[in-house]
Amino acid sequence: MDNNRKELSGLVHSASMDKTIVVNIVRSFPHPMYKKYVKFSKKYYVHDEKNSCEKGDSVLIEESKPLSKLKRWRVKKILKKAVKI
């Protein structure tokens, strides 16, 4: 199957909803005029079918069809689990 879906990686910001997590993606890019690197962050609502993600996990998410009003992404895999203290 041809898979042209976008993939992003980021940290789980919230996992308090059922089958939904909020992932914070941080990008940095040079400012066009000043050439200083600028950080830009955005939160995505992501579908987590198995409720396996927890706050602080590093995850890889991929684009999908609209699953609800805000969810357009789903968890592809968990890259790193959060450290429990």
C-alpha positions, 0 to 999 in steps of 0.5 A: 500500500502506498503510504504518503502520510505525514509523521511527527514525533513529540512528547505526550502532554496529557493522557487523561482522556479515554483513547485520546492523548495530547502530543506537543510537537516542538519545531525549530527553524531559522528566522528568514531575516534574522537567521536566529533559530525560533522554537514553535510548538503545537499541540495535536489531539491523537487517537490512542486505541490501547490507552498505552501512552502516558504523560511524558512518553515520546511518541511517533504519530501519523496522519489519518482520516478525521476521527472526531472534531479535533483528532486527525492523528493516530499513534504509530509507535511509542519511541520512549516510555516516561521515567517513573520516580 
